[in-house]
Amino acid sequence: MDIRAVFFDLDGTLFTSTRGVAASTRKAIKELRQKGIFVGIATGRGPAFAMPLLEDLDMDFAVTYNGQYIFTPKEIIYDNPLDKKTLKKLMNYATQNHSDISLGTAHGVNGSGLLKFGETRLAGFLSGLLPNGTSGVARNGFKHVVRRILPQNSQLADEDEAIYQAMMVATHDETDKLQAEFPELLVTRSNPYSVDLIPVGVGKLQGIKRLGERFDFELNQVMCFGDSENDITMLAGSGYGIAMGNALPEVKKIATYITDTNNQDGIAKALAYYGLIRFSVEKDFISKDENFNKVKEFHKVMDGKSQEIPRVFPPMEAGFRAGFKIEEIVEFLYAATDDDDEKFENLVQQLHQDVDKAVAKVRSKAHEEDALTGQVDAMVDLLYFTYGSLVLAGVDPYEIFNAVHTANMGKIFPDGRPHFDPVTHKVLKPQDWEEKFAPENKIKKELDRQKRVAAKKTKNNS
């Protein structure tokens, strides 16, 4: 079979629901490259988000902003800014209809915090925590990851920087109205909550065609993977359009082949089906650490599989994992202040300083260990520090850990599978989750029990 290039959509396709890239996918990309097959990204996200992935996965090129901005790690192949007149019209429409809007530039996304496609939990917290003296997140509370930034439409429209794509909050019911209002634009979407707006005649497929003209391959020599509405034209127009198992029904309908989900090695399985790579599933291992096994059980349900061979977290995925930990650190600090905003702000500012000190210390040290050893050493130290904090708090974590694990496993829906928010990728909770599984009351009861036992022991020993 004559496949010269393979392209992947990102969310719901290349990314698993926990925002990582499956080990099987990484191995598959490496094998494709070794066979001389081009590998690229085709996404509605921008180049600032895609570039680290190209470097991390050693890919050849990226079609970003739905075909509006195309590049390799070394050069820009094509860029097509939105017309200023159309952009002004969009800004006015958004203002009049009270719609959140964001504008995609070569360097990132400006505007509504609800629509910053390049933002993750990590980016949302670091943007408020890391730069010294700039934290405004503390005043808004750390209970919510999304930073609420109201768009300044007129200012955005007057920016000198080129705008390649507009993103606007809009339900499916609003799609036809938008398309009628802006016939010069293509209204497409990669999630149920917002639309991407680009010029008519542009799209992922056209972007791939431009790369084919540059790197000498035809569309019938291309295999594309996708799951959303903005992937339909790409899958239908390429030689082999592969729909993920988690794809929308309309995407599956036009696909050449339907593979497994993004959480169950769907990419590797499809590539193996067509004979482009070899793929096999490793047997699970069981740890002597029962708490580890419980968390592994959770991830196996959420991801559809488990990691069985030690591996290094690449920069982007390591960032996601660090972001999850940062949220809990901030929750820990907030709980220490008893709802006192001033004390909380002071602790956040101290955290800024601690991060700066840590960065300086890490940079000053010689790091002779390999990456996997360094990461595991740091993770186990974090675990040790966490146990140390529980020791200093005088708390036995055993029953509390079980309560949290039960609560997390309670996020499985009646269909036997986890559900994920299509925008934030956070695990969703079934309707009865708070009533049946929320762990806070169980944690409090267990802590009250431990305090009673401790008080009784103290009294008996006095």
N, C-alpha and C positions, 0 to 999 in steps of 0.2 A: 504494500500500500504506500502511495506516494504522499506522505505528510511532510511538509516543509516547515510548518510553524504551528504552535499551539498557544492559544490565548485563554487567560482566566479572568473572569469577573472576580471581585474581591469579596464583599460581604455576602455570606450565604454560600460561597463557592470556594475560593482559595482559603478564606478564614473559616475556622470552626466557630461554633457558637460562643466559645470562650475566648475568641479573638486570637487564637494561635494559628499556626500553619502546621497541619498534621505531619508527623515524621514520615509517613508514607508518601506524602506530597513532596516533601523536600527531597527525598530519595528519588522520586520519579522525575523531578525537574533536573536533577543532576544527571540521571541516566539519559534523558532526552538531549541534554546539551552535549553529552559524550557521543551521541549518535549524529551530531551535526544538525539537530532540529532546533529552529529558533523558538524561544519561549518568551512570552510577553504578557502584560497586563492590559485589560480593557475595562475601564471603570468610569463611574461618574464622579469619583473623587479627583482631587487635584494633584498636580505634579509634586507638590511639597510632601504630600502623604505617600505618593508612589515611589519616589526616589529611594528612600531607605530600603524599601522592599526589593527594588531592583538590585541594590548592592548586596543585601542580605542573602537573597536567593540566587544571585549571579544570573539575572535575566538579561535579555537583549534589549527590550524596549517597552514603552508604556504608551497606551492610548488613554489619555485622561480627559476629564470633563466631557465624557461622551463623544470624544473625537475632536474636541476643540483645541487640544494641546497634546502634541505627540513628540516624544523625545527618546533618546538613548542615554546611557550614562555619560556620553561624551558630547552630544549635540542636540539641539532642538530641530526636529524634522519639519514640524508644521505648527503654526499657531494662528488662531482666527478669533480676534477679540469681537465682542458684541458691538453692534453699531450704537454710537452714542445717543442717537435719537430714540432708538428702541429702548435703550437702557433708562433714559429719562422717563419714558412712558411707563416702564415697569415700576420705577420708583414712585411715580404719582399714583399708579394703581394700588400698590402695596399700602401707601399712606392712606388713601381714601377708603380702602377696604380693611384697614387695621390688620394687615397680614404681616407676619414675620418674614423677613427676606434676608438672604445673604448673598454676597457676590464673591465669585471665585477668581482669584488672581494667581499668577505664577508662584507666589510665595505663601499662599494660604487663603483662608476664607475670612472675609470681613462681614460684620453685621450681626444678625440674630444668633445668640448662643444656642438656640434650639436647633439651628441648622448648620452648625460648624461640623461638617462631615469629618474633618481631620482631627476632631477632639475625641479623646477617650477618657475613661475615668482618670487615668494617669495625667493626661494633659490638663484636664479640668482642675485637678487638685494642685499640680505643680505650678500652673499659671497663677494660682493664688498664694501658694506657699513659698516657692523657691526664691523669686527675686526679692531681695531685702527691701523692706519698707513699702511694698506695693500691695499688700494683702487687703482686699476688700471682701474676700469670701467670708471671713470670720463674721462680719456684720450680717451676712445673709444666712448664716448657719451652714453646717456641713452635713446636714441630713440629706441634701439633694446634690447629685453630681453635676447636673446641668446648670451652667451659669446663665442666669436670665439677663440678657443684654438687649435692650430695646433698640431697634434699628433707627439710625439717623439717616433717613432716606436721601434727603437733599445733599447732605455731605458725601454720602457714598457715591452718588451719581456724579459729583464734581471731581472725584479722585482722578489724578493723572494716570495712575497705574491701570494697565489694560485689564478689562474684565472679560473672562472667557465663558462664564456660565452663571446664571442666576438660579438660586434655590429658594422656593417659597412654600410655606405651610399651606397645604390645600388637600382637601379630602377628594376621594374619587368622584363625588358628585359635582365638584367644582372644575373638573378637568375640561369638560366641554365648554364651559363659560370662558375659561382662560384661553383655550384654543381659538375660540371665536374672537376674543378680544385682541389676540396677538397672532394673526394668521401668518406673520413672517417668522414665527418661532415654532419649534417642535416642543411640545409639552410631553415629557416622559417622566417616569418615576422608577425608583428602586426600592421604595417602601410605601406603606399605605398613608403616610402622614404628610408627605411633601412631594413637590415636583421639581424636576430639573428643566431649565429653559435654555435652549440653544437654537441657533439658526436652522431653518428648514434646509434640508439637503445635507446635513451633517449628522454623524452618529458613529457608534462604535465600528460598524461594518465599513463605513467610508474611511475611517481612520486606519483600519487593518488593510484596506485596499491600497492606501497611500504607502504604507510600509512595504507591501508586496511589490509595488512599483519600484521602490528604492532598493529592496533586498532580493528581488528576483524570485518571487513566488506568487502563485495565482490563488484566488479565493477558494477554488476547489481543492487546493493543497493545504487548507487550513482547518484545524480542529479547534472549536471554541466551547468553553464551559460557562454556563450561567444559570441563574435561578429566577430573575426578576423581569418585569415588563421591559426595562431598557436593554435587555439582552435578546429579545425576541428577533429583531431584525438581524442581529449578528449571528444567532444560531441558524436562522432560516437561510441566510445568504452565504454561509460558509460551507465547505465541503462536508464537514461533520459537525453537527450542532448537538452538543451533549447537555442534557438537562439534569441538574442535580436531583436527587430523590426528594429534597425539600423544596423544589421549585414550584412556582405557581402552576395551576392546571393549564393555563393558556400557553405557558412556556413548554410544558411537557408535550402538549398537543402538536407542536411544530418541530419537536426535536427528532434528530436522527436516531438517538439512543438515550434512554433514561438510566442513569446510574444510581448508586446508593447516595445517601445524604452526605453533606459536608462534614458531619461528625462520625461517619462510618466509612472513611477511606474511599469516598465516591470517586475522587479524581484518579487515584491509583488503580481502582478496579476498572474504570472505563478505559484507561490507557492500556491496561493488561488485556482487557477484552479485545482490543484492536491490535494486540501484539506489539505495542510500542515499548513496553517495559515488562519486567517480571515482578510479580507481587505475591507475597505469602503473608499470612497472619501468624505472629509469634504467640506462643503459649504464655499465659499469665504467670507471674510469680506472686508468692504470698510472703509478706514480711512477718517478722517476729513481733513487730510493733502493731498491736491491735488497733490503735487509733489511726495509724497510717492506713491500715487495711480498710477502715471505715471510710476515710476520705477518698481512698482509691475507688471504693464502691460508688461513692457519690459521683466522681468524675467519669467513671465508666458509664453510668446512666446518662450523665449530661453530655458527654462527648461521643458516646456510642462505642468506645473502645478505651483501652488503657495503654500507657507508655511502658513497654517492657524492657527496653534497652536504654541504659543511661545515656543522656544527651545534654548538650549545652543549650540553654535558652538563648536564642538570638536577641539582638538589642531591642527590637520592637516588642517581642513577647515578654522579655524581661521587664520592659517598661510597664506593660499591662499588669504583670504580677506585682511589681513594686507599687503600682497605683492602688491595687486592692489593699495592700498592707498600710499604705499612707492613710487611707480613709479610716481604717481601724485605729491608727495612732491618733488621728484627730478626734475621733469619737472618745478615745481614752482620755485625752486632755480635756475635752469638753465636760466629761463626767466628773472630772476633778474640780471643776469651777462652780458647781451647784448653780448653773444658769446665770453666773455673773459675767456679763459681756466684757467688762474691763479686764477681769482676770483671764478670761479666755483669749482676748486679744494679746495680752502680755505673753501668755504661753505660746501662742502662734508665732509671735515675733522671736521668742527664744528658739523656737523650732527652726526659723529661718537661719539664725546664727549657728545653730547646731549643724544644720545641713552644710553651711559654708565651711565650718571647721572640718567636717567629715570629708568634704571634697578636697580641701587642702591637704589633709592627712593622707588620703588615698593616693593623691597625685605625687606626694613626696616619697612614698614607699616604693621599694623595688618589688616587683611582682614576678617571681620566678616560677610560680606554679602555673599549670595549664588552666584553660578557661573553666573546664568542668570542675576541677578541684577547687578553684577559687569561688565559683558559684555555690557549690555544695557546702564549703566551709562557712560561707556567709549565711546560708539558709539555716544550717544547724546552729550557728551562733545565735541567730534570731530566735530559733526554737528554745535554746538554752536560756536566753534572756527572758523569754515569755514565761518559762517555768520558774525562773528566778523571781519575776514579778509576782507570780502566784504564791510562791513561798513567802515572800516578804509581806504579801497581803494576808497570809495565813489561810488561804483558800485551797481546798482539795478539788481539783478540776474534774475528777472522774465522772461523776453523775452529771455535771454541767456540760461536759463534752458530749456525753450521750444525748442530752436534751437538744443540743445544737445540731448534732448529726441527725436525730429524728426529725427535727424541723426542716433541715435541708432536704432530706429524702421525701418529706411531705410535699415538696414542690412538683412531684410527678402528677400529671393530670389524669383524669379518668381513662384516657386512651392509652395509658401506660407509658407516656413519653413526656419529657420536659418540653415546655414552650418558652420561646425567647422573644423579647421585644425586637422587632425588625430594625429599629433605629439604634438603640443603645446596646442591644445584645445582652441585656441583663436577663437573668432567669425570672420568668413571670411566676406568680403565685396563684394557685387555684382559688376559687371564690371563697371556699370555706377554710383557707389556710390559717388565717388569723385566729379563728375560733378553735381549730383543732390542733394546730402545730406551733404557733408563735411561742418561742422559748422563754420570753422574759418572765412570765409568772412562775414557770418551773425553776428558772434560775434563782428567782427571789426566794421561793419556798426552800430550795436546797441550801441557800446561804443562811436563811433564818434557822434551819435545822442545825447547820454547822456552828452557828453562833450559840445556840442553846446548849449544844453538846460541850463546846469550849467553856462556856460560862459555868456549867455544872462541874466540869473537871477542875476549873480554877477554884470553885467554892469548896470542893472536896479536899483539895490540896492545901487549902489555907488553914 
